[in-house]
Amino acid sequence: MYLLSSATEALTLNPSVALVALVFILFHFIMSRLLYRPLMGVLKEREARTEGKRAAAAKSLEEYDVLLRRYENGIKAARQEGYSQMDAVRREALERQTQRLAAANAEMRNRVERAITEIDDQRVELRRSLADEIQEFARLIAAQILGGRRPA
């Protein structure tokens, strides 16, 4: 019997249960107004700020990439300009050196030609002088052979 009586008691509605349910519902509305809604608002604001910061960071990163590419292109162009200027200076120096070498070569040719001409002139003079001396020696030898007379 005891079981039956406790089963009927369990099925009867206790007024305190209704009061607890009413307090729970009231507590839910109060907590929604005082805690849950402000907390959700703070979380949404936090999410918005985080997304804003991410977007700003992504934009800054894109700007950095653009500036970096511009800087690298500028350095590349400056390096290319420097190389072309160095090549121009190198070509100019090579051209001046070639001109100096050509001038020195021409000067040396002139000196060699003058030396050859001078040597040829000296050789002609020496041959003439030797020819005169040979004739003089031939006369002296002929005079000694002929007995001391001098040929005319």
MODELLER restraints for C-alpha pairs under 7 A, 6 or more apart:
rsr = mdl.restraints
at = mdl.atoms
rsr.add(forms.Gaussian(group=physical.xy_distance, feature=features.Distance(at['CA:139:A'], at['CA:151:A']), mean=6.84, stdev=0.5))
rsr.add(forms.Gaussian(group=physical.xy_distance, feature=features.Distance(at['CA:143:A'], at['CA:149:A']), mean=5.17, stdev=0.5))
rsr.add(forms.Gaussian(group=physical.xy_distance, feature=features.Distance(at['CA:143:A'], at['CA:150:A']), mean=5.09, stdev=0.5))
rsr.add(forms.Gaussian(group=physical.xy_distance, feature=features.Distance(at['CA:143:A'], at['CA:151:A']), mean=6.37, stdev=0.5))
